[in-house]
Amino acid sequence: MKPISIADTAAYLRNCRDAYILIHRSPDGDCIGSGYSLQAVLRQLGIRSRVLCADPIPPRFGFLLPDEEEEEFTPQCIISVDVADEKLFGDLEKLYRGRVNLCIDHHISNLGYADRLLLEGDSAAACEVLYKVYREMGVTFTRQIAMCLYTGMATDTGCFKFSNTTPNTHIFAAELMREFPDIRYDLINREMFDVKSPSRLRAEMIMLSNMEYHLNHKVTIVWATLDVCHSNGVDEKDMEGLTSLGLQPEGVEVGITVREREAGVYKISMRSARDVNVSAICQKFGGGGHIKAAGCQLEGTREEIRDRLLAAVEGAL
């Protein structure tokens, strides 16, 4: 792995050909905005490119996708964006493990799996990093690129309210708004943060009603098991993006969401309200992420997983 700069990355992208852009499974606004903005930039330069994801793009992000269909070609260059670990490629991992030529990321837990790595751990979103890359490249921003970048920065900062929000996040968002004043940024924010399907609302009700309190009410755990979701008519995917609910009760320091992927296999999402480094906790279980937002995967019974998580969090508290 070779660490590279913004300028190096811009030069590499200008000279790459026939690029596959990989984003992580369970795609969110930042990886989707990163992937499709990069595709638009490369296409503008006459470079064939397509975005690959193991999971479908959620319909609410459809406005970020290009009108053109994805081209079929054999890649000469493989790029990942917003992916800290090859395991996050999901079903695509077997095909592309050890083949990534360039990774652009902002996760401090990045494992350095690519030949070249542009890592800016103090950036709020991968889209924030890519904004600087595109300006360095001197490409012409379009409405689609602007919407992709704004959506990525907004979603990864909780609409600019999370502690990872930087001065650059505000400046870059403001520059996009000044350059494209006709984009309805208010509607993007409404769609990302306020509009919810009936299934999503039921998911929130389940999480709040089943919330467990531990360690003197400093830690919450919410279980999104397959049986609970199915019995309440909730799509498991609607449980994504609800990890901050565990921090809402007063006095809580760490909120943990445990979502069952398959029988006995759980995706752990951990959030910190103040000073607990949840990335360090998740790294103990083979995961990682940001200081205040991280995740991992565990296997076992509910009791086993609860005990392991609480023991690790208690040590951090």
Secondary structure, 3 states (H helix, E strand, C coil): CEECCHHHHHHHHHHCCCEEEECCCCCCHHHHHHHHHHHHHHHHCCCCEEEECCCCCCHHHHHHCCCCCCCCCCCCEEEEECCCCHHHHHHHHHHHCCCCCEEEECCCCCCCCCCEEEECCCCCCHHHHHHHHHHHHCCCCCHHHHHHHHHHHHHHCCCCCCCCCCHHHHHHHHHHHHHCCCCCHHHHHHHHHHCCCHHHHHHHHHHHHCCEEECCCCEEEEEECHHHHHHCCCCHHHHCCCHHHHHCCCCCCEEEEEEEEECCEEEEEEEECCCCCHHHHHHCCCCEECCCEEEEEEECCHHHHHHHHHHHHHHHC
